[in-house]
Amino acid sequence: MSTNASNHSIHFDSSMPDDDRRRALHEGQLFVFSCLPSVQRFAQFARGMIEAAFAPLDPETAQYALPVERYAQILGELKPAFIHAPESKEHVRSILEALGCDPRQTYFDVPRLRSSTSDDYLTSGIAYAWHPHRDTWYSAPLCQLNFWLPVFQIQSGNGMAFHPAYWSRAVRNSSSDYNYYVWNKVHRGVAVARIIGEDPRPLPRAIEPMALDPQVRLLCPVGGVIVFSGAQMHSSVPNASGRTRFSIDFRTVHLADALQRHGAPRTDEACTGTTMRDYRRVTDLASLPDEVVAMYDDGTAGGGEAVYAPPPSPGSADRDIAQ
Ligand SMILES: [Fe+2]
């Protein structure tokens, strides 16, 4: 006997099979894995890239030694390089296999490297401080699952927060202004590394006051990973910790969920377009079948770009910011 509408269970180091785990995630439950060798390796890989980019400075405190423009420039080169490193995809694949995801049915999007600077040093553009949002306001399907892992040790004051009361509560929001294909064509390629002040991009957000408490901050060690539904309301914790937080996240879609429309309940999403063309199969990096994409496409692709084509120059958004 259970009520699913408000099930905020948090599973620690669960051995639940993936089919059951996805069902629980689609009900709003959260999963934390405290230490997986594959996650540890990915974090170490990212750490190496980050340390090289900021050398000889300590990346967690480099913000205090650099002009913000220079800092944004470093991130503007580092983040696309991380996304496009062949090792990044390999690490995602090994994590998903370690977690028992069926590699023939699981599709993933490229992993992003995130940073959250302290003391409002840089909170826009390349280091956007995320206001509370659901990824499903950004054209992600309701079956999307998110994976989030710290690169350096996080603390309560620089991680991310979930706002579970909003799992089943609608918020008035601006997602009706968001079309994924227009985003790809118009906003995604802008030079975010040059955005230092107010961020001009039309990112969906709540348009009514939100109650951010109660909120849940899951603090796993490096080597740990948090898994949650893309429909979860989540945000960057305003960072006053004195240390920049670096984290990685990536997303998955399971073929059977997509075909059967299993996923989180629709709450308040009004965006158009779909990210379904972005996911790649674990086994061979194939796209989702056309008929699956067609199930989620709403015919608005003509107004933009169905699939983002990154510009060749460094420093562009390059898939780093959306969602
Ligand atoms: Fe998000």
Boltz pocket constraint, residues with backbone or C-beta under 6 A from the ligand:
constraints:
  - pocket:
      binder: B
      contacts: [[A, 133], [A, 134], [A, 135], [A, 234], [A, 323]]
      max_distance: 6.0
